[in-house]
Each structure stands twice: as C-alpha cells, then as structure tokens.
C-alpha cells in the first residue's frame, strides 16, 4: 500500500512518547502519510516539530479552509 492514513481520534489514544516514535518512523518511510490532527497544542513539542517539518497542507479558519471556505458558514454567493 503506497499510503498510510490516520485520524486524530486514534492518535490521541496513544501515549505522547509513543506517538513521537510513530511520527519519527513515518518521517523515514517511502510511503505518503496522511494524518488528520486537531488541537495541535495538545501534543508534545517534539511531536509538533516532527509534524511541522513534514507537513504539506495545514487547514485552519479564516481563509485557510479547504477551497478557502468553511462548510458550516452560510455564504451569500452559494
């Protein structure tokens, strides 16, 4: 399989030091790794560093949503 996909719900069930090791392993794989994270501040500093050095896309409010729009806000041009 050429990709690995994880969601934040599963990752928060893993102890912080173990999550850091998982992220380190992923940073050295030849596969694409897709991780959905939320509450970025709830992870360790080392985990945040690993994620920031390898991230390709980071979504956030105020224009950084996918396609530049929030799905739960009514837009007049919709």
PDB file with one MODEL, atoms N, CA, C and O in Angstrom:
MODEL        1
ATOM      1  N   UNK A   1       0.840  -1.165   0.000  1.00  0.00           N
ATOM      2  CA  UNK A   1       0.000   0.000   0.000  1.00  0.00           C
ATOM      3  C   UNK A   1       0.894   1.240   0.000  1.00  0.00           C
ATOM      4  O   UNK A   1       1.812   1.324   0.816  1.00  0.00           O
ATOM      5  N   UNK A   2       0.651   2.207  -0.893  1.00  0.00           N
ATOM      6  CA  UNK A   2       1.532   3.374  -1.010  1.00  0.00           C
ATOM      7  C   UNK A   2       1.263   4.488  -0.007  1.00  0.00           C
ATOM      8  O   UNK A   2       2.015   5.461   0.046  1.00  0.00           O
ATOM      9  N   UNK A   3       0.187   4.362   0.800  1.00  0.00           N
ATOM     10  CA  UNK A   3      -0.131   5.434   1.744  1.00  0.00           C
ATOM     11  C   UNK A   3      -0.507   4.867   3.108  1.00  0.00           C
ATOM     12  O   UNK A   3      -0.901   3.707   3.234  1.00  0.00           O
ATOM     13  N   UNK A   4      -0.376   5.705   4.111  1.00  0.00           N
ATOM     14  CA  UNK A   4      -0.845   5.402   5.460  1.00  0.00           C
ATOM     15  C   UNK A   4      -1.731   6.567   5.872  1.00  0.00           C
ATOM     16  O   UNK A   4      -1.358   7.722   5.666  1.00  0.00           O
ATOM     17  N   UNK A   5      -2.899   6.289   6.450  1.00  0.00           N
ATOM     18  CA  UNK A   5      -3.828   7.343   6.837  1.00  0.00           C
ATOM     19  C   UNK A   5      -4.217   7.152   8.305  1.00  0.00           C
ATOM     20  O   UNK A   5      -4.555   6.045   8.725  1.00  0.00           O
ATOM     21  N   UNK A   6      -4.168   8.239   9.082  1.00  0.00           N
ATOM     22  CA  UNK A   6      -4.592   8.207  10.484  1.00  0.00           C
ATOM     23  C   UNK A   6      -5.435   9.428  10.787  1.00  0.00           C
ATOM     24  O   UNK A   6      -5.264  10.484  10.178  1.00  0.00           O
ATOM     25  N   UNK A   7      -6.342   9.278  11.728  1.00  0.00           N
ATOM     26  CA  UNK A   7      -7.185  10.369  12.185  1.00  0.00           C
ATOM     27  C   UNK A   7      -6.809  10.706  13.625  1.00  0.00           C
ATOM     28  O   UNK A   7      -6.318   9.849  14.360  1.00  0.00           O
ATOM     29  N   UNK A   8      -7.038  11.943  14.021  1.00  0.00           N
ATOM     30  CA  UNK A   8      -6.647  12.393  15.352  1.00  0.00           C
ATOM     31  C   UNK A   8      -7.326  11.594  16.467  1.00  0.00           C
ATOM     32  O   UNK A   8      -6.749  11.438  17.543  1.00  0.00           O
ATOM     33  N   UNK A   9      -8.524  11.092  16.233  1.00  0.00           N
ATOM     34  CA  UNK A   9      -9.213  10.313  17.264  1.00  0.00           C
ATOM     35  C   UNK A   9      -8.364   9.120  17.680  1.00  0.00           C
ATOM     36  O   UNK A   9      -8.225   8.848  18.872  1.00  0.00           O
ATOM     37  N   UNK A  10      -7.803   8.415  16.725  1.00  0.00           N
ATOM     38  CA  UNK A  10      -6.977   7.253  17.037  1.00  0.00           C
ATOM     39  C   UNK A  10      -5.653   7.674  17.664  1.00  0.00           C
ATOM     40  O   UNK A  10      -5.179   7.040  18.606  1.00  0.00           O
ATOM     41  N   UNK A  11      -5.063   8.734  17.145  1.00  0.00           N
ATOM     42  CA  UNK A  11      -3.746   9.142  17.628  1.00  0.00           C
ATOM     43  C   UNK A  11      -3.772   9.623  19.065  1.00  0.00           C
ATOM     44  O   UNK A  11      -2.796   9.429  19.788  1.00  0.00           O
ATOM     45  N   UNK A  12      -4.870  10.252  19.507  1.00  0.00           N
ATOM     46  CA  UNK A  12      -4.937  10.727  20.890  1.00  0.00           C
ATOM     47  C   UNK A  12      -5.042   9.578  21.883  1.00  0.00           C
ATOM     48  O   UNK A  12      -4.878   9.791  23.085  1.00  0.00           O
ATOM     49  N   UNK A  13      -5.309   8.377  21.413  1.00  0.00           N
ATOM     50  CA  UNK A  13      -5.368   7.214  22.293  1.00  0.00           C
ATOM     51  C   UNK A  13      -3.965   6.650  22.570  1.00  0.00           C
ATOM     52  O   UNK A  13      -3.802   5.756  23.400  1.00  0.00           O
ATOM     53  N   UNK A  14      -2.973   7.176  21.878  1.00  0.00           N
ATOM     54  CA  UNK A  14      -1.588   6.715  22.006  1.00  0.00           C
ATOM     55  C   UNK A  14      -0.843   7.639  22.955  1.00  0.00           C
ATOM     56  O   UNK A  14      -0.990   8.858  22.874  1.00  0.00           O
ATOM     57  N   UNK A  15      -0.046   7.076  23.849  1.00  0.00           N
ATOM     58  CA  UNK A  15       0.735   7.895  24.779  1.00  0.00           C
ATOM     59  C   UNK A  15       1.674   8.813  24.011  1.00  0.00           C
ATOM     60  O   UNK A  15       2.141   8.469  22.925  1.00  0.00           O
ATOM     61  N   UNK A  16       1.949   9.985  24.581  1.00  0.00           N
ATOM     62  CA  UNK A  16       2.741  11.005  23.901  1.00  0.00           C
ATOM     63  C   UNK A  16       4.096  10.512  23.420  1.00  0.00           C
ATOM     64  O   UNK A  16       4.467  10.761  22.273  1.00  0.00           O
ATOM     65  N   UNK A  17       4.843   9.817  24.273  1.00  0.00           N
ATOM     66  CA  UNK A  17       6.183   9.371  23.859  1.00  0.00           C
ATOM     67  C   UNK A  17       6.112   8.310  22.763  1.00  0.00           C
ATOM     68  O   UNK A  17       7.011   8.214  21.928  1.00  0.00           O
ATOM     69  N   UNK A  18       5.051   7.523  22.769  1.00  0.00           N
ATOM     70  CA  UNK A  18       4.866   6.510  21.720  1.00  0.00           C
ATOM     71  C   UNK A  18       4.481   7.200  20.410  1.00  0.00           C
ATOM     72  O   UNK A  18       4.962   6.818  19.343  1.00  0.00           O
ATOM     73  N   UNK A  19       3.619   8.211  20.488  1.00  0.00           N
ATOM     74  CA  UNK A  19       3.228   8.962  19.296  1.00  0.00           C
ATOM     75  C   UNK A  19       4.452   9.598  18.643  1.00  0.00           C
ATOM     76  O   UNK A  19       4.570   9.596  17.418  1.00  0.00           O
ATOM     77  N   UNK A  20       5.352  10.135  19.442  1.00  0.00           N
ATOM     78  CA  UNK A  20       6.584  10.710  18.892  1.00  0.00           C
ATOM     79  C   UNK A  20       7.363   9.673  18.102  1.00  0.00           C
ATOM     80  O   UNK A  20       7.874   9.975  17.024  1.00  0.00           O
ATOM     81  N   UNK A  21       7.462   8.461  18.617  1.00  0.00           N
ATOM     82  CA  UNK A  21       8.174   7.379  17.911  1.00  0.00           C
ATOM     83  C   UNK A  21       7.469   7.005  16.617  1.00  0.00           C
ATOM     84  O   UNK A  21       8.122   6.751  15.605  1.00  0.00           O
ATOM     85  N   UNK A  22       6.140   6.969  16.641  1.00  0.00           N
ATOM     86  CA  UNK A  22       5.369   6.668  15.432  1.00  0.00           C
ATOM     87  C   UNK A  22       5.637   7.730  14.370  1.00  0.00           C
ATOM     88  O   UNK A  22       5.881   7.401  13.209  1.00  0.00           O
ATOM     89  N   UNK A  23       5.592   9.009  14.767  1.00  0.00           N
ATOM     90  CA  UNK A  23       5.850  10.098  13.823  1.00  0.00           C
ATOM     91  C   UNK A  23       7.273  10.043  13.278  1.00  0.00           C
ATOM     92  O   UNK A  23       7.496  10.338  12.104  1.00  0.00           O
ATOM     93  N   UNK A  24       8.240   9.669  14.118  1.00  0.00           N
ATOM     94  CA  UNK A  24       9.621   9.517  13.651  1.00  0.00           C
ATOM     95  C   UNK A  24       9.717   8.408  12.611  1.00  0.00           C
ATOM     96  O   UNK A  24      10.398   8.562  11.598  1.00  0.00           O
ATOM     97  N   UNK A  25       9.036   7.289  12.859  1.00  0.00           N
ATOM     98  CA  UNK A  25       9.032   6.201  11.875  1.00  0.00           C
ATOM     99  C   UNK A  25       8.415   6.659  10.558  1.00  0.00           C
ATOM    100  O   UNK A  25       8.948   6.375   9.485  1.00  0.00           O
ATOM    101  N   UNK A  26       7.295   7.367  10.642  1.00  0.00           N
ATOM    102  CA  UNK A  26       6.641   7.854   9.432  1.00  0.00           C
ATOM    103  C   UNK A  26       7.522   8.839   8.667  1.00  0.00           C
ATOM    104  O   UNK A  26       7.457   8.900   7.439  1.00  0.00           O
ATOM    105  N   UNK A  27       8.325   9.592   9.363  1.00  0.00           N
ATOM    106  CA  UNK A  27       9.164  10.582   8.679  1.00  0.00           C
ATOM    107  C   UNK A  27      10.271   9.931   7.862  1.00  0.00           C
ATOM    108  O   UNK A  27      10.910  10.590   7.042  1.00  0.00           O
ATOM    109  N   UNK A  28      10.499   8.644   8.082  1.00  0.00           N
ATOM    110  CA  UNK A  28      11.553   7.937   7.341  1.00  0.00           C
ATOM    111  C   UNK A  28      11.006   6.902   6.366  1.00  0.00           C
ATOM    112  O   UNK A  28      11.773   6.126   5.795  1.00  0.00           O
ATOM    113  N   UNK A  29       9.697   6.880   6.169  1.00  0.00           N
ATOM    114  CA  UNK A  29       9.108   5.903   5.265  1.00  0.00           C
ATOM    115  C   UNK A  29       9.054   6.435   3.839  1.00  0.00           C
ATOM    116  O   UNK A  29       9.093   7.646   3.622  1.00  0.00           O
ATOM    117  N   UNK A  30       8.964   5.536   2.876  1.00  0.00           N
ATOM    118  CA  UNK A  30       8.820   5.918   1.473  1.00  0.00           C
ATOM    119  C   UNK A  30       7.351   6.103   1.092  1.00  0.00           C
ATOM    120  O   UNK A  30       7.041   6.496  -0.032  1.00  0.00           O
ATOM    121  N   UNK A  31       6.454   5.817   2.030  1.00  0.00           N
ATOM    122  CA  UNK A  31       5.024   5.946   1.763  1.00  0.00           C
ATOM    123  C   UNK A  31       4.549   7.359   2.071  1.00  0.00           C
ATOM    124  O   UNK A  31       5.163   8.070   2.867  1.00  0.00           O
ATOM    125  N   UNK A  32       3.458   7.760   1.438  1.00  0.00           N
ATOM    126  CA  UNK A  32       2.808   9.007   1.809  1.00  0.00           C
ATOM    127  C   UNK A  32       2.017   8.748   3.084  1.00  0.00           C
ATOM    128  O   UNK A  32       1.345   7.724   3.212  1.00  0.00           O
ATOM    129  N   UNK A  33       2.101   9.670   4.012  1.00  0.00           N
ATOM    130  CA  UNK A  33       1.382   9.529   5.268  1.00  0.00           C
ATOM    131  C   UNK A  33       0.429  10.709   5.406  1.00  0.00           C
ATOM    132  O   UNK A  33       0.846  11.866   5.346  1.00  0.00           O
ATOM    133  N   UNK A  34      -0.845  10.408   5.592  1.00  0.00           N
ATOM    134  CA  UNK A  34      -1.866  11.430   5.783  1.00  0.00           C
ATOM    135  C   UNK A  34      -2.339  11.344   7.225  1.00  0.00           C
ATOM    136  O   UNK A  34      -2.826  10.301   7.662  1.00  0.00           O
ATOM    137  N   UNK A  35      -2.196  12.435   7.960  1.00  0.00           N
ATOM    138  CA  UNK A  35      -2.608  12.462   9.362  1.00  0.00           C
ATOM    139  C   UNK A  35      -3.517  13.660   9.571  1.00  0.00           C
ATOM    140  O   UNK A  35      -3.139  14.795   9.281  1.00  0.00           O
ATOM    141  N   UNK A  36      -4.717  13.403  10.075  1.00  0.00           N
ATOM    142  CA  UNK A  36      -5.626  14.493  10.439  1.00  0.00           C
ATOM    143  C   UNK A  36      -5.436  14.761  11.922  1.00  0.00           C
ATOM    144  O   UNK A  36      -5.710  13.899  12.758  1.00  0.00           O
ATOM    145  N   UNK A  37      -4.967  15.957  12.245  1.00  0.00           N
ATOM    146  CA  UNK A  37      -4.713  16.327  13.635  1.00  0.00           C
ATOM    147  C   UNK A  37      -5.628  17.490  14.000  1.00  0.00           C
ATOM    148  O   UNK A  37      -5.938  18.331  13.157  1.00  0.00           O
ATOM    149  N   UNK A  38      -6.051  17.534  15.240  1.00  0.00           N
ATOM    150  CA  UNK A  38      -6.749  18.699  15.744  1.00  0.00           C
ATOM    151  C   UNK A  38      -6.157  19.040  17.102  1.00  0.00           C
ATOM    152  O   UNK A  38      -5.436  18.237  17.695  1.00  0.00           O
ATOM    153  N   UNK A  39      -6.461  20.217  17.584  1.00  0.00           N
ATOM    154  CA  UNK A  39      -5.943  20.675  18.862  1.00  0.00           C
ATOM    155  C   UNK A  39      -4.428  20.499  18.922  1.00  0.00           C
ATOM    156  O   UNK A  39      -3.892  19.815  19.794  1.00  0.00           O
ATOM    157  N   UNK A  40      -3.764  21.133  17.975  1.00  0.00           N
ATOM    158  CA  UNK A  40      -2.328  20.979  17.807  1.00  0.00           C
ATOM    159  C   UNK A  40      -1.554  21.206  19.101  1.00  0.00           C
ATOM    160  O   UNK A  40      -0.529  20.564  19.327  1.00  0.00           O
ATOM    161  N   UNK A  41      -2.029  22.101  19.942  1.00  0.00           N
ATOM    162  CA  UNK A  41      -1.344  22.385  21.194  1.00  0.00           C
ATOM    163  C   UNK A  41      -1.414  21.268  22.217  1.00  0.00           C
ATOM    164  O   UNK A  41      -0.741  21.338  23.246  1.00  0.00           O
ATOM    165  N   UNK A  42      -2.214  20.236  21.962  1.00  0.00           N
ATOM    166  CA  UNK A  42      -2.344  19.149  22.931  1.00  0.00           C
ATOM    167  C   UNK A  42      -1.288  18.058  22.736  1.00  0.00           C
ATOM    168  O   UNK A  42      -1.254  17.086  23.490  1.00  0.00           O
ATOM    169  N   UNK A  43      -0.433  18.215  21.735  1.00  0.00           N
ATOM    170  CA  UNK A  43       0.629  17.241  21.502  1.00  0.00           C
ATOM    171  C   UNK A  43       1.941  17.779  22.055  1.00  0.00           C
ATOM    172  O   UNK A  43       2.044  18.970  22.349  1.00  0.00           O
ATOM    173  N   UNK A  44       2.935  16.927  22.199  1.00  0.00           N
ATOM    174  CA  UNK A  44       4.216  17.362  22.751  1.00  0.00           C
ATOM    175  C   UNK A  44       4.954  18.268  21.779  1.00  0.00           C
ATOM    176  O   UNK A  44       4.638  18.313  20.590  1.00  0.00           O
ATOM    177  N   UNK A  45       5.922  18.976  22.289  1.00  0.00           N
ATOM    178  CA  UNK A  45       6.729  19.869  21.456  1.00  0.00           C
ATOM    179  C   UNK A  45       7.441  19.078  20.363  1.00  0.00           C
ATOM    180  O   UNK A  45       7.506  19.528  19.219  1.00  0.00           O
ATOM    181  N   UNK A  46       7.975  17.904  20.702  1.00  0.00           N
ATOM    182  CA  UNK A  46       8.677  17.072  19.721  1.00  0.00           C
ATOM    183  C   UNK A  46       7.718  16.593  18.631  1.00  0.00           C
ATOM    184  O   UNK A  46       8.077  16.599  17.453  1.00  0.00           O
ATOM    185  N   UNK A  47       6.523  16.185  18.999  1.00  0.00           N
ATOM    186  CA  UNK A  47       5.526  15.757  18.006  1.00  0.00           C
ATOM    187  C   UNK A  47       5.182  16.914  17.082  1.00  0.00           C
ATOM    188  O   UNK A  47       5.084  16.732  15.868  1.00  0.00           O
ATOM    189  N   UNK A  48       4.998  18.103  17.647  1.00  0.00           N
ATOM    190  CA  UNK A  48       4.689  19.286  16.834  1.00  0.00           C
ATOM    191  C   UNK A  48       5.821  19.589  15.867  1.00  0.00           C
ATOM    192  O   UNK A  48       5.571  19.934  14.712  1.00  0.00           O
ATOM    193  N   UNK A  49       7.057  19.467  16.318  1.00  0.00           N
ATOM    194  CA  UNK A  49       8.218  19.706  15.445  1.00  0.00           C
ATOM    195  C   UNK A  49       8.250  18.716  14.287  1.00  0.00           C
ATOM    196  O   UNK A  49       8.479  19.103  13.141  1.00  0.00           O
ATOM    197  N   UNK A  50       8.021  17.431  14.587  1.00  0.00           N
ATOM    198  CA  UNK A  50       8.012  16.405  13.537  1.00  0.00           C
ATOM    199  C   UNK A  50       6.922  16.685  12.513  1.00  0.00           C
ATOM    200  O   UNK A  50       7.144  16.540  11.311  1.00  0.00           O
ATOM    201  N   UNK A  51       5.753  17.083  12.982  1.00  0.00           N
ATOM    202  CA  UNK A  51       4.653  17.370  12.071  1.00  0.00           C
ATOM    203  C   UNK A  51       4.935  18.609  11.229  1.00  0.00           C
ATOM    204  O   UNK A  51       4.671  18.610  10.027  1.00  0.00           O
ATOM    205  N   UNK A  52       5.461  19.653  11.837  1.00  0.00           N
ATOM    206  CA  UNK A  52       5.713  20.898  11.110  1.00  0.00           C
ATOM    207  C   UNK A  52       6.784  20.742  10.048  1.00  0.00           C
ATOM    208  O   UNK A  52       6.699  21.380   8.998  1.00  0.00           O
ATOM    209  N   UNK A  53       7.784  19.917  10.289  1.00  0.00           N
ATOM    210  CA  UNK A  53       8.860  19.769   9.303  1.00  0.00           C
ATOM    211  C   UNK A  53       8.444  18.935   8.101  1.00  0.00           C
ATOM    212  O   UNK A  53       9.111  18.956   7.067  1.00  0.00           O
ATOM    213  N   UNK A  54       7.346  18.202   8.232  1.00  0.00           N
ATOM    214  CA  UNK A  54       6.931  17.329   7.134  1.00  0.00           C
ATOM    215  C   UNK A  54       5.575  17.684   6.548  1.00  0.00           C
ATOM    216  O   UNK A  54       5.152  17.072   5.568  1.00  0.00           O
ATOM    217  N   UNK A  55       4.886  18.658   7.125  1.00  0.00           N
ATOM    218  CA  UNK A  55       3.539  18.972   6.646  1.00  0.00           C
ATOM    219  C   UNK A  55       3.564  19.562   5.245  1.00  0.00           C
ATOM    220  O   UNK A  55       4.487  20.277   4.856  1.00  0.00           O
ATOM    221  N   UNK A  56       2.524  19.237   4.511  1.00  0.00           N
ATOM    222  CA  UNK A  56       2.342  19.776   3.173  1.00  0.00           C
ATOM    223  C   UNK A  56       1.144  20.716   3.154  1.00  0.00           C
ATOM    224  O   UNK A  56       1.142  21.707   2.425  1.00  0.00           O
ATOM    225  N   UNK A  57       0.143  20.414   3.942  1.00  0.00           N
ATOM    226  CA  UNK A  57      -1.093  21.187   3.962  1.00  0.00           C
ATOM    227  C   UNK A  57      -1.565  21.321   5.400  1.00  0.00           C
ATOM    228  O   UNK A  57      -1.629  20.337   6.137  1.00  0.00           O
ATOM    229  N   UNK A  58      -1.893  22.540   5.791  1.00  0.00           N
ATOM    230  CA  UNK A  58      -2.462  22.769   7.117  1.00  0.00           C
ATOM    231  C   UNK A  58      -3.703  23.621   6.944  1.00  0.00           C
ATOM    232  O   UNK A  58      -3.645  24.725   6.403  1.00  0.00           O
ATOM    233  N   UNK A  59      -4.820  23.098   7.409  1.00  0.00           N
ATOM    234  CA  UNK A  59      -6.091  23.797   7.295  1.00  0.00           C
ATOM    235  C   UNK A  59      -6.398  24.507   8.604  1.00  0.00           C
ATOM    236  O   UNK A  59      -6.084  24.004   9.682  1.00  0.00           O
ATOM    237  N   UNK A  60      -7.015  25.681   8.502  1.00  0.00           N
ATOM    238  CA  UNK A  60      -7.397  26.445   9.682  1.00  0.00           C
ATOM    239  C   UNK A  60      -8.477  27.441   9.278  1.00  0.00           C
ATOM    240  O   UNK A  60      -8.712  27.661   8.090  1.00  0.00           O
ATOM    241  N   UNK A  61      -9.137  28.046  10.276  1.00  0.00           N
ATOM    242  CA  UNK A  61     -10.195  29.018   9.968  1.00  0.00           C
ATOM    243  C   UNK A  61      -9.659  30.285   9.312  1.00  0.00           C
ATOM    244  O   UNK A  61      -8.450  30.486   9.197  1.00  0.00           O
ATOM    245  N   UNK A  62     -10.593  31.135   8.887  1.00  0.00           N
ATOM    246  CA  UNK A  62     -10.317  32.457   8.345  1.00  0.00           C
ATOM    247  C   UNK A  62      -9.543  32.430   7.021  1.00  0.00           C
ATOM    248  O   UNK A  62      -8.562  33.150   6.841  1.00  0.00           O
ATOM    249  N   UNK A  63     -10.013  31.581   6.106  1.00  0.00           N
ATOM    250  CA  UNK A  63      -9.447  31.562   4.767  1.00  0.00           C
ATOM    251  C   UNK A  63      -8.510  30.416   4.458  1.00  0.00           C
ATOM    252  O   UNK A  63      -8.144  30.222   3.299  1.00  0.00           O
ATOM    253  N   UNK A  64      -8.110  29.649   5.461  1.00  0.00           N
ATOM    254  CA  UNK A  64      -7.223  28.507   5.209  1.00  0.00           C
ATOM    255  C   UNK A  64      -7.980  27.186   5.203  1.00  0.00           C
ATOM    256  O   UNK A  64      -7.389  26.123   5.391  1.00  0.00           O
ATOM    257  N   UNK A  65      -9.296  27.260   4.986  1.00  0.00           N
ATOM    258  CA  UNK A  65     -10.071  26.031   4.853  1.00  0.00           C
ATOM    259  C   UNK A  65      -9.813  25.438   3.468  1.00  0.00           C
ATOM    260  O   UNK A  65      -9.336  26.127   2.567  1.00  0.00           O
ATOM    261  N   UNK A  66     -10.128  24.176   3.312  1.00  0.00           N
ATOM    262  CA  UNK A  66     -10.020  23.551   2.003  1.00  0.00           C
ATOM    263  C   UNK A  66     -10.933  24.304   1.047  1.00  0.00           C
ATOM    264  O   UNK A  66     -12.112  24.489   1.351  1.00  0.00           O
ATOM    265  N   UNK A  67     -10.438  24.731  -0.067  1.00  0.00           N
ATOM    266  CA  UNK A  67     -11.133  25.537  -1.064  1.00  0.00           C
ATOM    267  C   UNK A  67     -11.442  26.950  -0.553  1.00  0.00           C
ATOM    268  O   UNK A  67     -12.227  27.669  -1.171  1.00  0.00           O
ATOM    269  N   UNK A  68     -10.825  27.358   0.583  1.00  0.00           N
ATOM    270  CA  UNK A  68     -10.961  28.713   1.088  1.00  0.00           C
ATOM    271  C   UNK A  68     -12.293  29.063   1.723  1.00  0.00           C
ATOM    272  O   UNK A  68     -12.571  30.236   1.972  1.00  0.00           O
ATOM    273  N   UNK A  69     -13.123  28.059   1.989  1.00  0.00           N
ATOM    274  CA  UNK A  69     -14.448  28.310   2.559  1.00  0.00           C
ATOM    275  C   UNK A  69     -14.750  27.304   3.652  1.00  0.00           C
ATOM    276  O   UNK A  69     -14.353  26.141   3.581  1.00  0.00           O
ATOM    277  N   UNK A  70     -15.457  27.773   4.660  1.00  0.00           N
ATOM    278  CA  UNK A  70     -15.906  26.891   5.730  1.00  0.00           C
ATOM    279  C   UNK A  70     -17.218  26.229   5.319  1.00  0.00           C
ATOM    280  O   UNK A  70     -18.095  26.896   4.770  1.00  0.00           O
ATOM    281  N   UNK A  71     -17.366  24.953   5.570  1.00  0.00           N
ATOM    282  CA  UNK A  71     -18.576  24.233   5.171  1.00  0.00           C
ATOM    283  C   UNK A  71     -19.763  24.592   6.049  1.00  0.00           C
ATOM    284  O   UNK A  71     -20.909  24.422   5.635  1.00  0.00           O
ATOM    285  N   UNK A  72     -19.504  25.093   7.273  1.00  0.00           N
ATOM    286  CA  UNK A  72     -20.608  25.329   8.202  1.00  0.00           C
ATOM    287  C   UNK A  72     -20.998  26.804   8.328  1.00  0.00           C
ATOM    288  O   UNK A  72     -21.688  27.183   9.275  1.00  0.00           O
ATOM    289  N   UNK A  73     -20.564  27.629   7.389  1.00  0.00           N
ATOM    290  CA  UNK A  73     -20.918  29.043   7.372  1.00  0.00           C
ATOM    291  C   UNK A  73     -21.690  29.344   6.109  1.00  0.00           C
ATOM    292  O   UNK A  73     -21.254  28.991   5.013  1.00  0.00           O
ATOM    293  N   UNK A  74     -22.837  29.994   6.250  1.00  0.00           N
ATOM    294  CA  UNK A  74     -23.645  30.343   5.089  1.00  0.00           C
ATOM    295  C   UNK A  74     -22.936  31.449   4.293  1.00  0.00           C
ATOM    296  O   UNK A  74     -22.569  32.482   4.853  1.00  0.00           O
ATOM    297  N   UNK A  75     -22.750  31.230   3.006  1.00  0.00           N
ATOM    298  CA  UNK A  75     -22.114  32.209   2.132  1.00  0.00           C
ATOM    299  C   UNK A  75     -23.178  32.773   1.187  1.00  0.00           C
ATOM    300  O   UNK A  75     -23.984  32.029   0.629  1.00  0.00           O
ATOM    301  N   UNK A  76     -23.169  34.065   1.021  1.00  0.00           N
ATOM    302  CA  UNK A  76     -24.174  34.711   0.188  1.00  0.00           C
ATOM    303  C   UNK A  76     -24.080  34.297  -1.269  1.00  0.00           C
ATOM    304  O   UNK A  76     -25.100  34.281  -1.958  1.00  0.00           O
ATOM    305  N   UNK A  77     -22.903  33.962  -1.765  1.00  0.00           N
ATOM    306  CA  UNK A  77     -22.741  33.596  -3.181  1.00  0.00           C
ATOM    307  C   UNK A  77     -22.974  32.122  -3.431  1.00  0.00           C
ATOM    308  O   UNK A  77     -22.744  31.645  -4.543  1.00  0.00           O
ATOM    309  N   UNK A  78     -23.427  31.382  -2.421  1.00  0.00           N
ATOM    310  CA  UNK A  78     -23.640  29.948  -2.588  1.00  0.00           C
ATOM    311  C   UNK A  78     -24.960  29.662  -3.251  1.00  0.00           C
ATOM    312  O   UNK A  78     -25.302  28.500  -3.470  1.00  0.00           O
TER     313      UNK A  78
ENDMDL
END
